Amino acid sequence: MQLITNHGIGGIKINSIIKPFLEEHTKEFELHGNETQQFEHLINYIAMRDYSSRHFDPSDASLGQGEVGIDGIGIFANDILVSTFQELESIFVDANGKRNADISVFIVFTQAKTSESFVFSEFSHFLTSVFDFVKNGKINSNDKALELQKMLKYIVDNPTQLSKNPDCHIIYAYTGKFQDESITTNVIDTYKRSLQELNIFDEIKFSIYDSKKIVTVCRSIKNSVEKMVCIENCSILPHITNVKEAFIGAVKCRDYVNLITNEDGLLLSYLFEDNVRYFQGHNKVNSEMQATISDDIQQQAFSLLNNGVTIIAKEIRRTANNFVLRNFQVVNGCQTSFVLYENRKKLNDSSLVIVKLISSTDKGVADAIVKTTNRQTPVTDEAFETLRDFHKDLEAVYSSYDMPYRLFYERRSKHSLY
């Protein structure tokens, strides 16, 4: 039984199950306007939240009044919701005029309907509007839409600066209960093929948010993130002051990817908010990590070749080998996490990643862990050259000389001091 109630202006109907979450969202963001505008703001927030670890205002993704077919467009570049061309350009070109590379881009399109009825013609019009925006840059454009069209063109015109083609997520939301997927399958497949033929996007995903989905996402945000991961043969670390408990063990890379993604398979970017560095793109280290994953034999040794990740959770509940983490952050291992996510389709059950789980509510402990686990001393390529037997043998020969003719060979930095 669905509960319906009349609220707001002009006879707008909002599902009573959704209504409390909408009211809470409206209060949190101090929204004005009618419930249709508030509902669009809510949908933009829950649809785009997973694409950024930073706080953002969903109003920046709203097309506002005068647009038909699309309510919101969020362009995320390197974890940031960019709402102006100047903001986007500053990510592609730094203050010194240097053009940056390995930029990650996600584009999210939303349409929010307060109606409980799924109107196929409205859904189809939404998809048509998205396609027209991407291909032709044409919708009934106000200033906001024109700015976004300019931004998309800039991204498309600078592909060499991207880590890969942008991902695209197209979300249609309404307040009813979606039951018959067959009525949308064909039209979605048609538009997906049409978008793929443009060769602009890497992954293209379509989602329908009905009342159940909206409430589920709102509730998960309100209750903080809670996920489960299996760790076999884990070890319990000794007692540490202000730490409830701590574990270390190996997790299947596939299971770890599931831990850091939502039910739609999207990376939960906000899990890395406490990480000191965002994803650095396909730099040398990350490219080597990707090469390891791409090789089935080397992938088996991933846990030996990688430093692993560190997770701090406010609460950890253990049942046998299953660990439920509540309100957690990945404080070290952002690069590993993103590379595993990008290559998730290549992962097999033989690949493992070392995970350190720490349960603590003490901010001082959390800050100390973040600080120490992220301290990195750069190692040059020349330093790895000294691991060859030639340099070890040369060091041994020099050390065999008697005084006063003895020579010192500093094969490793500062080694001769000890």
N, C-alpha and C positions, 0 to 999 in steps of 0.2 A: 504494500500500500504506500503510495507516494503522498506526502503532505504538501499541499499547495496553499500559499497565502498571498494576499495582495499587499505589496509594499510600494512605497515610493511614489514617483510622479508618473502621470499618464497611464495608470493601470499596468505598470511593469510588474511582472510576476517573477518572484525569486523563490526557488525551492527552499522550504523551511529548514532542510538539513544543511544547505549551503549558507543560509542567512547568518548564523552566528559567526562563521569564519569570515564572511564578508564584512560584518560589523566590526570585528576585531581588527581586520586589515585596514578598514577605513579609519579607525581610531589611531592605529599605529602610524599611518602615513599622513594623518590629518587631512583627509581628502574632503573635497567639496563636490558639488554637482550632484546629478541624479544617480540612481543605482546602476544604470547602464554604464555610465562612465566609471563608476567605482568597480563594477564587475570586470570591465576591460582592464583596469589597473591591476586587479587581483590576478587575472589570467596572465598578464604580461609578467608579473612577478613570479608566479609558480612555474611558468613555462621557461623562464630565462635564468632562474636562480642558480641552476646547476652549471651554468657556463662561466661563472665568475666566482672567485674566492673573495672578492671585494664587495663592500656594500654599494648598492646602486639604487637609483630612483627609477622605478618602472615607467614613470612619466616621460623619461628620456627616450623610451622606445615607442611611445604613443604617436600615431599619426594625427591625432586630434580631429577636429571637425572638418568636414568637407571631403573626406576620402570615402570611397565606396569599395567594399570588398576585402579590405585589409584593415585591421585595427592597430596592429603593432608590428614593428620591424626592429629587431635588435641585432646590431652588428658588433660582435665581440672580437677584438684584436688583442692578442697576448693577455687574455684574462680581463680586459677592460671593456665595458660597454661604452662605445664611442658614439656620440650623438651629433658631432659636427665634423666637417671636413678637416678643420684645423687640428682637431684632436687625433684624427686618423693619420694625417700627414706627419704629425710629430712622432708617431710610432714607427713609421716607415723611414723617416729622415730625422736624425738627431739634431741637437742645437748647433753642432759644428758642420752640418751639411753632409754627414756621413750617412749613407743608405744602409739601413739595418737589414739583416737577413733572418731566415728561419722564423718568420712571423706566422703564428697560428691564427686562423680566422674562422669564426662560426657565425652563421646567419640564421636567425629565428624569425619566422613569420607567424602571426597569430590572428585569429578571428574569434571574437567572443559574442555569443548570442544568449540573451536571458531567457529565451523561449525554451519550454520543455519538449517541444517537438523538433525532431531532426528533419529539417527541410532540405531535401536533396539539391534543389536548385540553388539554395544559398551556399551550400557546401561546394558545389560545382563552380559557382561564381567566384568563391574565395580562391580555389585552385587556379582558375583562369586569371584572376588578378595577380596572383603570385607569378605565374608564368609570364604574363605581360610585363610585370615589373622587371623581372630578370632579363627577358629577351629584348624588350623594346623600351624599357624605362617609361612606360606609359600607364598611368592610372590617372584618375581625376586629380591631378597633382596640386597640393598646396605647397607652401614653402618648405615644410618639414620633409615631405616626400621627395621634392626636388633635391634637397640636400642629401638624402639617403641614396638617391639614384646616382648622384655625383660621386658619393663614397664608394658605391658598388663598382662603378666604372673604373675608379682609381685602383681598386683591388684587382680587378680583372686585367687592367693594363700593366700591372707590375707583378706578374706571376713568379719571376725569379727571386723575389724577396720573400716568398711564402715557403713554409716548411712542406706544404702540400696544398692542393686545391682546398678551398673552404668546404666545411661540412654545412649542410642545410637541414633545418628541422622545421616542418610545417605543421602547425597545431590548430585544430578547430575545436572550440569549446562551446558547450551548451549545457543547460541545466537539467535535461531529461536523462533517461536511461537508455544507453545504446545497446541494441540487442542483435541487429541483423547486419553483420559485417559484409555479407554478400552484396548489399546494395552499394557499397563504396569500393569494393575490391577492384572492379574493372576500371572505374574512373581514376582511382589512385595509380594503378599500373600504367594507364595511358599517360597521365601527367608526369609520372616518374620517368618514363622513357623519353618523353619530350624534353624534360630538364636535363637528363643525362646526355642527350644528343647535343646540348649546348657546350658540353665539355668545360663547364665552369666549376662544378661542385665535385667533391670526392664522394662523400657519403650523403645520401638524401633519405630523410626519414619523415614519415607521415604519422601523426597521432591524433586521435579523437579523445578529448577530455569530456566525459559525461559527468553527471553529478557524483557518482561513486569515485571516479578518478580524481576529481577536484577535491573532494573531502579527504581522500586518502593522502594526497600530496600535502594539503593544508595541515592535516593532523601530524604528518611526519615532520613538517617544519616546526610546528608548535612544540612537539615532544622531543625535539632534537633528533639527530640521526642515530639509528640503532641498527647495527648489522651483525651478522654472525660469520665466523670463519673457522675452519677446521685446521688444527695444528696437531699433527701426530708426533709422538716422541718428543714433546717439548720439555724444556728444563725450567725449574722454578729458581729464580735468582734469590740469593740470600736477602735477609731483612735489610731494608734501607730506610733511614729516618724520613718520615713524611711521605713515604710511598706505601700504598696499601698492599700491592703485590706487583710482581714483575715476572715476565716469562720470556723465553727465547726459544725459537724453533723454526723449522722449515715448513713453508706453506706452498702448495702447488700454485704456480704462477697464474693458472686459470682461476683458482679460488681467490687469489689476491685481487685479480681484476674485478671479480664479482663483488668484492668487499668495497671497492672504491667507485663502483658504478651504481646507478639507480636501476629500477625495474625495466626501464626503457633501454638499458644498455649505454646510457650516457655517463661520461665521467663526472663525478661530483667534485667540481673544482674547488668548492669552499672547504673541502677537507685539507687543503694545502695552504690555508690562510696564515698559519703560524710557521710556514716554511720560509726561510730567509731568502730563498731564490725561487722564482717561478721557472717554468720549463725553459731551458736555454736553446731549444730547437735542436737541429741536427749538427751540433758541434762535433768535434773529433771523438770525445768520450761517448756521447750518445750514439754516434754512428757506429762505433765499435760494439756497443751494447746491442744495437739492432742487428749487426752482422752475426753476433753470437746467436741471437734468437733465430735468425734466418737459416742457420746451419743446424740440422737435426742432431748431429753428433755433439757439437759444441753446446747446444741448448741444454743437454743433459748435465753439463757442468756449470750451468748459470749460477747456482748458489755458491760455487767456489770462486767464480770470477767477478762476483758482484758483492758490494759491501752490505747490501740489504737495506731495510727500511726500519724506522723507529716510529711507533705509534703511541701517543699518550691519550688515555681515555679517562673520563671522570668515573666510569664504572665498568668493571669487567665481571661477567658472570660465566663460570665454567661448568660445563656438564660433560664429563668424559673428555673427548678431544675437541669438543665444540666450545668456542669462546664467543659470547655475545658482548659486543662493544657498544657502549652508549656515550654519546657526545664525545667523539674522538677526533683527533687531528693527526695527520701524517706530518711529523715535524722534521724528519730527515728521510730522504729518498724520493723527493719530487721527480728528479730526472728518471730514476728507475721506474717510478709509477707511470709516468707519461709514455715512456718507451714501451713498456709492457702493454699499456692500453692501445697505443697505436698499432702494435703488432699482435693484438689479441687473437686474430684469426690464425696465426702461425703457431700458437702455443700448443704443446702437447702435455700429457700427464707426467712426462719424465722431467719436466723443468720445474725447479723449486726456487724460491727466494727466501732468504733469511729474514724473519720478522721478529722484532723486539717489541713486546707489549708492556706498557707501563700504566698502572692505575694510580692516579694521584689527583687530588683537588687543590693541592698547594701550588699557588702560582709561582712561588720562588723556585720550587723544584722543576716545574715545567719550563720556566725561563732558563734555568741552568742547563737542563737537558738540551733545549733548543740551541743554546749558545755553544755548548761543548761538542755536540754531535755535528754541528755545521761548521766547525773550524776546519779549514782546509788550507794546507800549505801547497802551493803550486809545485808540481813536479815536471821538470823539463824532459823533452825527448832524450837529451844527452844523458840524463840520469839513468834511464833505462838501458842505454848502451853499456853502462858500466857493469851490468849483470853478466855480460859475456865472459867466458872463461879466460880470454886473453887478458882482460884487465885484472881479474883475480890473480892470474899467474904473475903478471907484472908487479902487482902489489906484494906478492910473496917474495919475489926476487929482490925487490928493493929492501924489504925488511930483513933479508938475510945478510945484508952487508954489515961488516963490523964498523964500529965507531973508529975514527971520526969521519969515515967516508960513506956513512949510511945515508941513503936517500929516502925521503918520505913521499909516497904517492897517495894523494887524497882521492881515492876512488869514489868515496861517498862524501857528501857535504859534511864538513866538521868532524869526520871520522878520525882524523889525525889528532884531534884534541883529546881523545879518550884512549 
